[in-house]
Amino acid sequence: MTGNIATIGYGLATLGPAIGIGLLVAKTQESVARQPEVKNTLFINMILAIAFVEALGLMGLVAGLMFK
């Protein structure tokens, strides 16, 4: 891909991690509302999961730039 088409592809590639992080945070908040006593454990797990999802998005971006 070249030019503007590649840029659109990179932009669309960020939608997956953004949706994933949004779902993770929403479900964590829902779980905290149901069981407030496990807030700290859920927060740690949420941050770890966000890091994994974001890492996949960054790997996709790097791969796209490498094969440009």
mmCIF file as Biopython writes it, N, C-alpha, C and O atoms, coordinates in Angstrom:
data_model
#
loop_
_atom_site.group_PDB
_atom_site.id
_atom_site.type_symbol
_atom_site.label_atom_id
_atom_site.label_alt_id
_atom_site.label_comp_id
_atom_site.label_asym_id
_atom_site.label_entity_id
_atom_site.label_seq_id
_atom_site.pdbx_PDB_ins_code
_atom_site.Cartn_x
_atom_site.Cartn_y
_atom_site.Cartn_z
_atom_site.occupancy
_atom_site.B_iso_or_equiv
_atom_site.auth_seq_id
_atom_site.auth_asym_id
_atom_site.pdbx_PDB_model_num
ATOM 1   N N  . MET A ? 1  ? 0.840   -1.182 0.000  1.0 0.0 1  A 1 
ATOM 2   C CA . MET A ? 1  ? 0.000   0.000  0.000  1.0 0.0 1  A 1 
ATOM 3   C C  . MET A ? 1  ? 0.881   1.239  0.000  1.0 0.0 1  A 1 
ATOM 4   O O  . MET A ? 1  ? 1.965   1.248  0.583  1.0 0.0 1  A 1 
ATOM 5   N N  . THR A ? 2  ? 0.416   2.250  -0.639 1.0 0.0 2  A 1 
ATOM 6   C CA . THR A ? 2  ? 1.182   3.488  -0.667 1.0 0.0 2  A 1 
ATOM 7   C C  . THR A ? 2  ? 0.258   4.666  -0.421 1.0 0.0 2  A 1 
ATOM 8   O O  . THR A ? 2  ? -0.953  4.598  -0.630 1.0 0.0 2  A 1 
ATOM 9   N N  . GLY A ? 3  ? 0.874   5.743  0.029  1.0 0.0 3  A 1 
ATOM 10  C CA . GLY A ? 3  ? 0.160   7.005  0.161  1.0 0.0 3  A 1 
ATOM 11  C C  . GLY A ? 3  ? -0.960  6.995  1.172  1.0 0.0 3  A 1 
ATOM 12  O O  . GLY A ? 3  ? -0.830  6.453  2.269  1.0 0.0 3  A 1 
ATOM 13  N N  . ASN A ? 4  ? -2.061  7.604  0.784  1.0 0.0 4  A 1 
ATOM 14  C CA . ASN A ? 4  ? -3.186  7.796  1.691  1.0 0.0 4  A 1 
ATOM 15  C C  . ASN A ? 4  ? -3.881  6.500  2.070  1.0 0.0 4  A 1 
ATOM 16  O O  . ASN A ? 4  ? -4.460  6.406  3.152  1.0 0.0 4  A 1 
ATOM 17  N N  . ILE A ? 5  ? -3.835  5.511  1.210  1.0 0.0 5  A 1 
ATOM 18  C CA . ILE A ? 5  ? -4.492  4.240  1.515  1.0 0.0 5  A 1 
ATOM 19  C C  . ILE A ? 5  ? -3.829  3.576  2.713  1.0 0.0 5  A 1 
ATOM 20  O O  . ILE A ? 5  ? -4.510  3.012  3.569  1.0 0.0 5  A 1 
ATOM 21  N N  . ALA A ? 6  ? -2.501  3.642  2.777  1.0 0.0 6  A 1 
ATOM 22  C CA . ALA A ? 6  ? -1.777  3.063  3.916  1.0 0.0 6  A 1 
ATOM 23  C C  . ALA A ? 6  ? -2.138  3.788  5.202  1.0 0.0 6  A 1 
ATOM 24  O O  . ALA A ? 6  ? -2.306  3.156  6.244  1.0 0.0 6  A 1 
ATOM 25  N N  . THR A ? 7  ? -2.258  5.094  5.140  1.0 0.0 7  A 1 
ATOM 26  C CA . THR A ? 7  ? -2.610  5.869  6.327  1.0 0.0 7  A 1 
ATOM 27  C C  . THR A ? 7  ? -3.994  5.487  6.831  1.0 0.0 7  A 1 
ATOM 28  O O  . THR A ? 7  ? -4.207  5.378  8.038  1.0 0.0 7  A 1 
ATOM 29  N N  . ILE A ? 8  ? -4.913  5.289  5.937  1.0 0.0 8  A 1 
ATOM 30  C CA . ILE A ? 8  ? -6.257  4.865  6.335  1.0 0.0 8  A 1 
ATOM 31  C C  . ILE A ? 8  ? -6.203  3.480  6.972  1.0 0.0 8  A 1 
ATOM 32  O O  . ILE A ? 8  ? -6.902  3.219  7.951  1.0 0.0 8  A 1 
ATOM 33  N N  . GLY A ? 9  ? -5.383  2.600  6.424  1.0 0.0 9  A 1 
ATOM 34  C CA . GLY A ? 9  ? -5.230  1.263  7.000  1.0 0.0 9  A 1 
ATOM 35  C C  . GLY A ? 9  ? -4.675  1.304  8.406  1.0 0.0 9  A 1 
ATOM 36  O O  . GLY A ? 9  ? -5.145  0.575  9.279  1.0 0.0 9  A 1 
ATOM 37  N N  . TYR A ? 10 ? -3.675  2.150  8.640  1.0 0.0 10 A 1 
ATOM 38  C CA . TYR A ? 10 ? -3.108  2.268  9.987  1.0 0.0 10 A 1 
ATOM 39  C C  . TYR A ? 10 ? -4.148  2.821  10.956 1.0 0.0 10 A 1 
ATOM 40  O O  . TYR A ? 10 ? -4.229  2.386  12.105 1.0 0.0 10 A 1 
ATOM 41  N N  . GLY A ? 11 ? -4.936  3.771  10.490 1.0 0.0 11 A 1 
ATOM 42  C CA . GLY A ? 11 ? -5.988  4.328  11.341 1.0 0.0 11 A 1 
ATOM 43  C C  . GLY A ? 11 ? -7.045  3.299  11.695 1.0 0.0 11 A 1 
ATOM 44  O O  . GLY A ? 11 ? -7.507  3.243  12.834 1.0 0.0 11 A 1 
ATOM 45  N N  . LEU A ? 12 ? -7.424  2.493  10.730 1.0 0.0 12 A 1 
ATOM 46  C CA . LEU A ? 12 ? -8.408  1.440  10.995 1.0 0.0 12 A 1 
ATOM 47  C C  . LEU A ? 12 ? -7.847  0.365  11.914 1.0 0.0 12 A 1 
ATOM 48  O O  . LEU A ? 12 ? -8.594  -0.260 12.667 1.0 0.0 12 A 1 
ATOM 49  N N  . ALA A ? 13 ? -6.536  0.146  11.858 1.0 0.0 13 A 1 
ATOM 50  C CA . ALA A ? 13 ? -5.914  -0.861 12.722 1.0 0.0 13 A 1 
ATOM 51  C C  . ALA A ? 13 ? -5.973  -0.461 14.189 1.0 0.0 13 A 1 
ATOM 52  O O  . ALA A ? 13 ? -5.889  -1.324 15.063 1.0 0.0 13 A 1 
ATOM 53  N N  . THR A ? 14 ? -6.114  0.819  14.476 1.0 0.0 14 A 1 
ATOM 54  C CA . THR A ? 14 ? -6.203  1.254  15.870 1.0 0.0 14 A 1 
ATOM 55  C C  . THR A ? 14 ? -7.602  1.073  16.445 1.0 0.0 14 A 1 
ATOM 56  O O  . THR A ? 14 ? -7.783  1.166  17.659 1.0 0.0 14 A 1 
ATOM 57  N N  . LEU A ? 15 ? -8.577  0.820  15.609 1.0 0.0 15 A 1 
ATOM 58  C CA . LEU A ? 15 ? -9.943  0.648  16.113 1.0 0.0 15 A 1 
ATOM 59  C C  . LEU A ? 15 ? -10.102 -0.614 16.953 1.0 0.0 15 A 1 
ATOM 60  O O  . LEU A ? 15 ? -10.836 -0.604 17.941 1.0 0.0 15 A 1 
ATOM 61  N N  . GLY A ? 16 ? -9.436  -1.690 16.583 1.0 0.0 16 A 1 
ATOM 62  C CA . GLY A ? 16 ? -9.537  -2.942 17.336 1.0 0.0 16 A 1 
ATOM 63  C C  . GLY A ? 16 ? -9.101  -2.790 18.780 1.0 0.0 16 A 1 
ATOM 64  O O  . GLY A ? 16 ? -9.870  -3.108 19.687 1.0 0.0 16 A 1 
ATOM 65  N N  . PRO A ? 17 ? -7.873  -2.307 19.020 1.0 0.0 17 A 1 
ATOM 66  C CA . PRO A ? 17 ? -7.452  -2.104 20.406 1.0 0.0 17 A 1 
ATOM 67  C C  . PRO A ? 17 ? -8.316  -1.087 21.156 1.0 0.0 17 A 1 
ATOM 68  O O  . PRO A ? 17 ? -8.555  -1.242 22.354 1.0 0.0 17 A 1 
ATOM 69  N N  . ALA A ? 18 ? -8.780  -0.058 20.464 1.0 0.0 18 A 1 
ATOM 70  C CA . ALA A ? 18 ? -9.617  0.941  21.133 1.0 0.0 18 A 1 
ATOM 71  C C  . ALA A ? 18 ? -10.930 0.322  21.608 1.0 0.0 18 A 1 
ATOM 72  O O  . ALA A ? 18 ? -11.376 0.583  22.725 1.0 0.0 18 A 1 
ATOM 73  N N  . ILE A ? 19 ? -11.537 -0.485 20.769 1.0 0.0 19 A 1 
ATOM 74  C CA . ILE A ? 19 ? -12.779 -1.157 21.157 1.0 0.0 19 A 1 
ATOM 75  C C  . ILE A ? 19 ? -12.509 -2.154 22.275 1.0 0.0 19 A 1 
ATOM 76  O O  . ILE A ? 19 ? -13.287 -2.257 23.223 1.0 0.0 19 A 1 
ATOM 77  N N  . GLY A ? 20 ? -11.402 -2.891 22.162 1.0 0.0 20 A 1 
ATOM 78  C CA . GLY A ? 20 ? -11.045 -3.861 23.204 1.0 0.0 20 A 1 
ATOM 79  C C  . GLY A ? 20 ? -10.826 -3.216 24.555 1.0 0.0 20 A 1 
ATOM 80  O O  . GLY A ? 20 ? -11.297 -3.724 25.573 1.0 0.0 20 A 1 
ATOM 81  N N  . ILE A ? 21 ? -10.115 -2.100 24.576 1.0 0.0 21 A 1 
ATOM 82  C CA . ILE A ? 21 ? -9.864  -1.405 25.840 1.0 0.0 21 A 1 
ATOM 83  C C  . ILE A ? 21 ? -11.164 -0.850 26.401 1.0 0.0 21 A 1 
ATOM 84  O O  . ILE A ? 21 ? -11.392 -0.901 27.610 1.0 0.0 21 A 1 
ATOM 85  N N  . GLY A ? 22 ? -12.014 -0.324 25.534 1.0 0.0 22 A 1 
ATOM 86  C CA . GLY A ? 22 ? -13.305 0.178  25.999 1.0 0.0 22 A 1 
ATOM 87  C C  . GLY A ? 22 ? -14.147 -0.907 26.645 1.0 0.0 22 A 1 
ATOM 88  O O  . GLY A ? 22 ? -14.766 -0.684 27.686 1.0 0.0 22 A 1 
ATOM 89  N N  . LEU A ? 23 ? -14.171 -2.081 26.031 1.0 0.0 23 A 1 
ATOM 90  C CA . LEU A ? 23 ? -14.925 -3.200 26.608 1.0 0.0 23 A 1 
ATOM 91  C C  . LEU A ? 23 ? -14.316 -3.662 27.929 1.0 0.0 23 A 1 
ATOM 92  O O  . LEU A ? 23 ? -15.042 -3.974 28.873 1.0 0.0 23 A 1 
ATOM 93  N N  . LEU A ? 24 ? -12.990 -3.706 27.999 1.0 0.0 24 A 1 
ATOM 94  C CA . LEU A ? 24 ? -12.329 -4.109 29.245 1.0 0.0 24 A 1 
ATOM 95  C C  . LEU A ? 24 ? -12.682 -3.174 30.395 1.0 0.0 24 A 1 
ATOM 96  O O  . LEU A ? 24 ? -13.016 -3.622 31.492 1.0 0.0 24 A 1 
ATOM 97  N N  . VAL A ? 25 ? -12.605 -1.884 30.137 1.0 0.0 25 A 1 
ATOM 98  C CA . VAL A ? 25 ? -12.896 -0.910 31.194 1.0 0.0 25 A 1 
ATOM 99  C C  . VAL A ? 25 ? -14.368 -0.965 31.584 1.0 0.0 25 A 1 
ATOM 100 O O  . VAL A ? 25 ? -14.698 -0.885 32.767 1.0 0.0 25 A 1 
ATOM 101 N N  . ALA A ? 26 ? -15.249 -1.101 30.605 1.0 0.0 26 A 1 
ATOM 102 C CA . ALA A ? 26 ? -16.680 -1.162 30.905 1.0 0.0 26 A 1 
ATOM 103 C C  . ALA A ? 26 ? -17.022 -2.369 31.764 1.0 0.0 26 A 1 
ATOM 104 O O  . ALA A ? 26 ? -17.770 -2.250 32.735 1.0 0.0 26 A 1 
ATOM 105 N N  . LYS A ? 27 ? -16.484 -3.520 31.415 1.0 0.0 27 A 1 
ATOM 106 C CA . LYS A ? 27 ? -16.779 -4.730 32.191 1.0 0.0 27 A 1 
ATOM 107 C C  . LYS A ? 27 ? -16.140 -4.681 33.573 1.0 0.0 27 A 1 
ATOM 108 O O  . LYS A ? 27 ? -16.696 -5.212 34.534 1.0 0.0 27 A 1 
ATOM 109 N N  . THR A ? 28 ? -14.977 -4.048 33.677 1.0 0.0 28 A 1 
ATOM 110 C CA . THR A ? 28 ? -14.357 -3.908 34.997 1.0 0.0 28 A 1 
ATOM 111 C C  . THR A ? 28 ? -15.209 -3.010 35.887 1.0 0.0 28 A 1 
ATOM 112 O O  . THR A ? 28 ? -15.410 -3.317 37.062 1.0 0.0 28 A 1 
ATOM 113 N N  . GLN A ? 29 ? -15.706 -1.915 35.344 1.0 0.0 29 A 1 
ATOM 114 C CA . GLN A ? 29 ? -16.562 -1.027 36.125 1.0 0.0 29 A 1 
ATOM 115 C C  . GLN A ? 29 ? -17.853 -1.735 36.535 1.0 0.0 29 A 1 
ATOM 116 O O  . GLN A ? 29 ? -18.342 -1.549 37.650 1.0 0.0 29 A 1 
ATOM 117 N N  . GLU A ? 30 ? -18.392 -2.531 35.646 1.0 0.0 30 A 1 
ATOM 118 C CA . GLU A ? 30 ? -19.594 -3.298 35.968 1.0 0.0 30 A 1 
ATOM 119 C C  . GLU A ? 30 ? -19.315 -4.289 37.100 1.0 0.0 30 A 1 
ATOM 120 O O  . GLU A ? 30 ? -20.139 -4.462 37.998 1.0 0.0 30 A 1 
ATOM 121 N N  . SER A ? 31 ? -18.158 -4.933 37.054 1.0 0.0 31 A 1 
ATOM 122 C CA . SER A ? 31 ? -17.793 -5.892 38.099 1.0 0.0 31 A 1 
ATOM 123 C C  . SER A ? 31 ? -17.563 -5.209 39.435 1.0 0.0 31 A 1 
ATOM 124 O O  . SER A ? 31 ? -17.937 -5.747 40.478 1.0 0.0 31 A 1 
ATOM 125 N N  . VAL A ? 32 ? -16.952 -4.030 39.419 1.0 0.0 32 A 1 
ATOM 126 C CA . VAL A ? 32 ? -16.726 -3.283 40.662 1.0 0.0 32 A 1 
ATOM 127 C C  . VAL A ? 32 ? -18.059 -2.843 41.255 1.0 0.0 32 A 1 
ATOM 128 O O  . VAL A ? 32 ? -18.220 -2.821 42.475 1.0 0.0 32 A 1 
ATOM 129 N N  . ALA A ? 33 ? -19.013 -2.493 40.397 1.0 0.0 33 A 1 
ATOM 130 C CA . ALA A ? 33 ? -20.330 -2.109 40.899 1.0 0.0 33 A 1 
ATOM 131 C C  . ALA A ? 33 ? -21.028 -3.291 41.573 1.0 0.0 33 A 1 
ATOM 132 O O  . ALA A ? 33 ? -21.782 -3.108 42.528 1.0 0.0 33 A 1 
ATOM 133 N N  . ARG A ? 34 ? -20.779 -4.488 41.080 1.0 0.0 34 A 1 
ATOM 134 C CA . ARG A ? 34 ? -21.407 -5.677 41.665 1.0 0.0 34 A 1 
ATOM 135 C C  . ARG A ? 34 ? -20.692 -6.140 42.930 1.0 0.0 34 A 1 
ATOM 136 O O  . ARG A ? 34 ? -21.338 -6.545 43.896 1.0 0.0 34 A 1 
ATOM 137 N N  . GLN A ? 35 ? -19.349 -6.081 42.927 1.0 0.0 35 A 1 
ATOM 138 C CA . GLN A ? 35 ? -18.558 -6.547 44.066 1.0 0.0 35 A 1 
ATOM 139 C C  . GLN A ? 35 ? -17.455 -5.537 44.370 1.0 0.0 35 A 1 
ATOM 140 O O  . GLN A ? 35 ? -16.330 -5.698 43.898 1.0 0.0 35 A 1 
ATOM 141 N N  . PRO A ? 36 ? -17.754 -4.510 45.140 1.0 0.0 36 A 1 
ATOM 142 C CA . PRO A ? 36 ? -16.757 -3.469 45.423 1.0 0.0 36 A 1 
ATOM 143 C C  . PRO A ? 36 ? -15.535 -3.971 46.192 1.0 0.0 36 A 1 
ATOM 144 O O  . PRO A ? 36 ? -14.477 -3.344 46.138 1.0 0.0 36 A 1 
ATOM 145 N N  . GLU A ? 37 ? -15.663 -5.079 46.899 1.0 0.0 37 A 1 
ATOM 146 C CA . GLU A ? 37 ? -14.544 -5.554 47.720 1.0 0.0 37 A 1 
ATOM 147 C C  . GLU A ? 37 ? -13.387 -6.108 46.884 1.0 0.0 37 A 1 
ATOM 148 O O  . GLU A ? 37 ? -12.277 -6.238 47.400 1.0 0.0 37 A 1 
ATOM 149 N N  . VAL A ? 38 ? -13.611 -6.432 45.630 1.0 0.0 38 A 1 
ATOM 150 C CA . VAL A ? 38 ? -12.531 -6.956 44.788 1.0 0.0 38 A 1 
ATOM 151 C C  . VAL A ? 38 ? -11.996 -5.897 43.815 1.0 0.0 38 A 1 
ATOM 152 O O  . VAL A ? 38 ? -11.417 -6.224 42.779 1.0 0.0 38 A 1 
ATOM 153 N N  . LYS A ? 39 ? -12.201 -4.634 44.167 1.0 0.0 39 A 1 
ATOM 154 C CA . LYS A ? 39 ? -11.814 -3.531 43.290 1.0 0.0 39 A 1 
ATOM 155 C C  . LYS A ? 39 ? -10.327 -3.546 42.953 1.0 0.0 39 A 1 
ATOM 156 O O  . LYS A ? 39 ? -9.961  -3.381 41.790 1.0 0.0 39 A 1 
ATOM 157 N N  . ASN A ? 40 ? -9.467  -3.742 43.947 1.0 0.0 40 A 1 
ATOM 158 C CA . ASN A ? 40 ? -8.026  -3.689 43.704 1.0 0.0 40 A 1 
ATOM 159 C C  . ASN A ? 40 ? -7.561  -4.813 42.782 1.0 0.0 40 A 1 
ATOM 160 O O  . ASN A ? 40 ? -6.753  -4.584 41.883 1.0 0.0 40 A 1 
ATOM 161 N N  . THR A ? 41 ? -8.062  -6.012 42.999 1.0 0.0 41 A 1 
ATOM 162 C CA . THR A ? 41 ? -7.691  -7.142 42.147 1.0 0.0 41 A 1 
ATOM 163 C C  . THR A ? 41 ? -8.158  -6.913 40.713 1.0 0.0 41 A 1 
ATOM 164 O O  . THR A ? 41 ? -7.414  -7.166 39.765 1.0 0.0 41 A 1 
ATOM 165 N N  . LEU A ? 42 ? -9.383  -6.438 40.557 1.0 0.0 42 A 1 
ATOM 166 C CA . LEU A ? 42 ? -9.899  -6.181 39.214 1.0 0.0 42 A 1 
ATOM 167 C C  . LEU A ? 42 ? -9.117  -5.077 38.519 1.0 0.0 42 A 1 
ATOM 168 O O  . LEU A ? 42 ? -8.875  -5.150 37.314 1.0 0.0 42 A 1 
ATOM 169 N N  . PHE A ? 43 ? -8.719  -4.052 39.273 1.0 0.0 43 A 1 
ATOM 170 C CA . PHE A ? 43 ? -7.967  -2.950 38.680 1.0 0.0 43 A 1 
ATOM 171 C C  . PHE A ? 43 ? -6.622  -3.434 38.149 1.0 0.0 43 A 1 
ATOM 172 O O  . PHE A ? 43 ? -6.219  -3.065 37.045 1.0 0.0 43 A 1 
ATOM 173 N N  . ILE A ? 44 ? -5.932  -4.255 38.926 1.0 0.0 44 A 1 
ATOM 174 C CA . ILE A ? 44 ? -4.634  -4.784 38.494 1.0 0.0 44 A 1 
ATOM 175 C C  . ILE A ? 44 ? -4.801  -5.646 37.244 1.0 0.0 44 A 1 
ATOM 176 O O  . ILE A ? 44 ? -4.026  -5.528 36.295 1.0 0.0 44 A 1 
ATOM 177 N N  . ASN A ? 45 ? -5.808  -6.506 37.247 1.0 0.0 45 A 1 
ATOM 178 C CA . ASN A ? 45 ? -6.057  -7.354 36.076 1.0 0.0 45 A 1 
ATOM 179 C C  . ASN A ? 45 ? -6.445  -6.527 34.857 1.0 0.0 45 A 1 
ATOM 180 O O  . ASN A ? 45 ? -6.061  -6.858 33.735 1.0 0.0 45 A 1 
ATOM 181 N N  . MET A ? 46 ? -7.206  -5.448 35.069 1.0 0.0 46 A 1 
ATOM 182 C CA . MET A ? 46 ? -7.604  -4.594 33.961 1.0 0.0 46 A 1 
ATOM 183 C C  . MET A ? 46 ? -6.390  -3.911 33.344 1.0 0.0 46 A 1 
ATOM 184 O O  . MET A ? 46 ? -6.262  -3.865 32.121 1.0 0.0 46 A 1 
ATOM 185 N N  . ILE A ? 47 ? -5.503  -3.383 34.171 1.0 0.0 47 A 1 
ATOM 186 C CA . ILE A ? 47 ? -4.313  -2.707 33.654 1.0 0.0 47 A 1 
ATOM 187 C C  . ILE A ? 47 ? -3.442  -3.684 32.869 1.0 0.0 47 A 1 
ATOM 188 O O  . ILE A ? 47 ? -2.913  -3.329 31.815 1.0 0.0 47 A 1 
ATOM 189 N N  . LEU A ? 48 ? -3.288  -4.902 33.364 1.0 0.0 48 A 1 
ATOM 190 C CA . LEU A ? 48 ? -2.500  -5.916 32.664 1.0 0.0 48 A 1 
ATOM 191 C C  . LEU A ? 48 ? -3.136  -6.263 31.314 1.0 0.0 48 A 1 
ATOM 192 O O  . LEU A ? 48 ? -2.435  -6.378 30.308 1.0 0.0 48 A 1 
ATOM 193 N N  . ALA A ? 49 ? -4.440  -6.427 31.293 1.0 0.0 49 A 1 
ATOM 194 C CA . ALA A ? 49 ? -5.132  -6.748 30.043 1.0 0.0 49 A 1 
ATOM 195 C C  . ALA A ? 49 ? -5.040  -5.591 29.051 1.0 0.0 49 A 1 
ATOM 196 O O  . ALA A ? 49 ? -4.877  -5.818 27.853 1.0 0.0 49 A 1 
ATOM 197 N N  . ILE A ? 50 ? -5.143  -4.359 29.534 1.0 0.0 50 A 1 
ATOM 198 C CA . ILE A ? 50 ? -5.004  -3.195 28.655 1.0 0.0 50 A 1 
ATOM 199 C C  . ILE A ? 50 ? -3.613  -3.161 28.042 1.0 0.0 50 A 1 
ATOM 200 O O  . ILE A ? 50 ? -3.458  -2.836 26.865 1.0 0.0 50 A 1 
ATOM 201 N N  . ALA A ? 51 ? -2.598  -3.496 28.835 1.0 0.0 51 A 1 
ATOM 202 C CA . ALA A ? 51 ? -1.228  -3.517 28.308 1.0 0.0 51 A 1 
ATOM 203 C C  . ALA A ? 51 ? -1.092  -4.545 27.188 1.0 0.0 51 A 1 
ATOM 204 O O  . ALA A ? 51 ? -0.450  -4.272 26.173 1.0 0.0 51 A 1 
ATOM 205 N N  . PHE A ? 52 ? -1.690  -5.727 27.363 1.0 0.0 52 A 1 
ATOM 206 C CA . PHE A ? 52 ? -1.620  -6.753 26.316 1.0 0.0 52 A 1 
ATOM 207 C C  . PHE A ? 52 ? -2.352  -6.308 25.051 1.0 0.0 52 A 1 
ATOM 208 O O  . PHE A ? 52 ? -1.849  -6.499 23.944 1.0 0.0 52 A 1 
ATOM 209 N N  . VAL A ? 53 ? -3.523  -5.721 25.209 1.0 0.0 53 A 1 
ATOM 210 C CA . VAL A ? 53 ? -4.293  -5.274 24.044 1.0 0.0 53 A 1 
ATOM 211 C C  . VAL A ? 53 ? -3.544  -4.165 23.318 1.0 0.0 53 A 1 
ATOM 212 O O  . VAL A ? 53 ? -3.482  -4.156 22.089 1.0 0.0 53 A 1 
ATOM 213 N N  . GLU A ? 54 ? -2.980  -3.234 24.069 1.0 0.0 54 A 1 
ATOM 214 C CA . GLU A ? 54 ? -2.247  -2.126 23.462 1.0 0.0 54 A 1 
ATOM 215 C C  . GLU A ? 54 ? -0.984  -2.629 22.767 1.0 0.0 54 A 1 
ATOM 216 O O  . GLU A ? 54 ? -0.598  -2.104 21.722 1.0 0.0 54 A 1 
ATOM 217 N N  . ALA A ? 55 ? -0.345  -3.639 23.339 1.0 0.0 55 A 1 
ATOM 218 C CA . ALA A ? 55 ? 0.856   -4.204 22.712 1.0 0.0 55 A 1 
ATOM 219 C C  . ALA A ? 55 ? 0.523   -4.804 21.349 1.0 0.0 55 A 1 
ATOM 220 O O  . ALA A ? 55 ? 1.304   -4.671 20.406 1.0 0.0 55 A 1 
ATOM 221 N N  . LEU A ? 56 ? -0.626  -5.461 21.240 1.0 0.0 56 A 1 
ATOM 222 C CA . LEU A ? 56 ? -1.027  -6.011 19.943 1.0 0.0 56 A 1 
ATOM 223 C C  . LEU A ? 56 ? -1.250  -4.902 18.918 1.0 0.0 56 A 1 
ATOM 224 O O  . LEU A ? 56 ? -0.883  -5.042 17.751 1.0 0.0 56 A 1 
ATOM 225 N N  . GLY A ? 57 ? -1.850  -3.808 19.359 1.0 0.0 57 A 1 
ATOM 226 C CA . GLY A ? 57 ? -2.049  -2.676 18.457 1.0 0.0 57 A 1 
ATOM 227 C C  . GLY A ? 57 ? -0.734  -2.071 18.001 1.0 0.0 57 A 1 
ATOM 228 O O  . GLY A ? 57 ? -0.580  -1.716 16.833 1.0 0.0 57 A 1 
ATOM 229 N N  . LEU A ? 58 ? 0.216   -1.955 18.920 1.0 0.0 58 A 1 
ATOM 230 C CA . LEU A ? 58 ? 1.524   -1.406 18.560 1.0 0.0 58 A 1 
ATOM 231 C C  . LEU A ? 58 ? 2.288   -2.345 17.627 1.0 0.0 58 A 1 
ATOM 232 O O  . LEU A ? 58 ? 2.987   -1.890 16.722 1.0 0.0 58 A 1 
ATOM 233 N N  . MET A ? 59 ? 2.155   -3.650 17.848 1.0 0.0 59 A 1 
ATOM 234 C CA . MET A ? 59 ? 2.813   -4.603 16.946 1.0 0.0 59 A 1 
ATOM 235 C C  . MET A ? 59 ? 2.238   -4.494 15.539 1.0 0.0 59 A 1 
ATOM 236 O O  . MET A ? 59 ? 2.973   -4.590 14.557 1.0 0.0 59 A 1 
ATOM 237 N N  . GLY A ? 60 ? 0.942   -4.295 15.440 1.0 0.0 60 A 1 
ATOM 238 C CA . GLY A ? 60 ? 0.326   -4.108 14.129 1.0 0.0 60 A 1 
ATOM 239 C C  . GLY A ? 60 ? 0.816   -2.844 13.449 1.0 0.0 60 A 1 
ATOM 240 O O  . GLY A ? 60 ? 1.041   -2.833 12.239 1.0 0.0 60 A 1 
ATOM 241 N N  . LEU A ? 61 ? 0.981   -1.779 14.221 1.0 0.0 61 A 1 
ATOM 242 C CA . LEU A ? 61 ? 1.481   -0.526 13.666 1.0 0.0 61 A 1 
ATOM 243 C C  . LEU A ? 61 ? 2.915   -0.683 13.183 1.0 0.0 61 A 1 
ATOM 244 O O  . LEU A ? 61 ? 3.258   -0.235 12.089 1.0 0.0 61 A 1 
ATOM 245 N N  . VAL A ? 62 ? 3.750   -1.317 13.993 1.0 0.0 62 A 1 
ATOM 246 C CA . VAL A ? 62 ? 5.151   -1.523 13.615 1.0 0.0 62 A 1 
ATOM 247 C C  . VAL A ? 62 ? 5.245   -2.415 12.380 1.0 0.0 62 A 1 
ATOM 248 O O  . VAL A ? 62 ? 6.035   -2.141 11.476 1.0 0.0 62 A 1 
ATOM 249 N N  . ALA A ? 63 ? 4.452   -3.470 12.337 1.0 0.0 63 A 1 
ATOM 250 C CA . ALA A ? 63 ? 4.465   -4.355 11.166 1.0 0.0 63 A 1 
ATOM 251 C C  . ALA A ? 63 ? 4.039   -3.593 9.916  1.0 0.0 63 A 1 
ATOM 252 O O  . ALA A ? 63 ? 4.609   -3.783 8.842  1.0 0.0 63 A 1 
ATOM 253 N N  . GLY A ? 64 ? 3.049   -2.745 10.059 1.0 0.0 64 A 1 
ATOM 254 C CA . GLY A ? 64 ? 2.615   -1.945 8.918  1.0 0.0 64 A 1 
ATOM 255 C C  . GLY A ? 64 ? 3.689   -0.996 8.434  1.0 0.0 64 A 1 
ATOM 256 O O  . GLY A ? 64 ? 3.845   -0.792 7.230  1.0 0.0 64 A 1 
ATOM 257 N N  . LEU A ? 65 ? 4.433   -0.414 9.362  1.0 0.0 65 A 1 
ATOM 258 C CA . LEU A ? 65 ? 5.510   0.494  8.976  1.0 0.0 65 A 1 
ATOM 259 C C  . LEU A ? 65 ? 6.700   -0.263 8.384  1.0 0.0 65 A 1 
ATOM 260 O O  . LEU A ? 65 ? 7.382   0.248  7.496  1.0 0.0 65 A 1 
ATOM 261 N N  . MET A ? 66 ? 6.947   -1.472 8.872  1.0 0.0 66 A 1 
ATOM 262 C CA . MET A ? 66 ? 8.069   -2.258 8.357  1.0 0.0 66 A 1 
ATOM 263 C C  . MET A ? 66 ? 7.829   -2.707 6.917  1.0 0.0 66 A 1 
ATOM 264 O O  . MET A ? 66 ? 8.761   -2.724 6.113  1.0 0.0 66 A 1 
ATOM 265 N N  . PHE A ? 67 ? 6.608   -3.065 6.590  1.0 0.0 67 A 1 
ATOM 266 C CA . PHE A ? 67 ? 6.308   -3.596 5.263  1.0 0.0 67 A 1 
ATOM 267 C C  . PHE A ? 67 ? 5.819   -2.523 4.304  1.0 0.0 67 A 1 
ATOM 268 O O  . PHE A ? 67 ? 5.262   -2.835 3.251  1.0 0.0 67 A 1 
ATOM 269 N N  . LYS A ? 68 ? 6.021   -1.295 4.653  1.0 0.0 68 A 1 
ATOM 270 C CA . LYS A ? 68 ? 5.565   -0.166 3.843  1.0 0.0 68 A 1 
ATOM 271 C C  . LYS A ? 68 ? 6.314   -0.099 2.536  1.0 0.0 68 A 1 
ATOM 272 O O  . LYS A ? 68 ? 6.061   0.791  1.725  1.0 0.0 68 A 1 
#
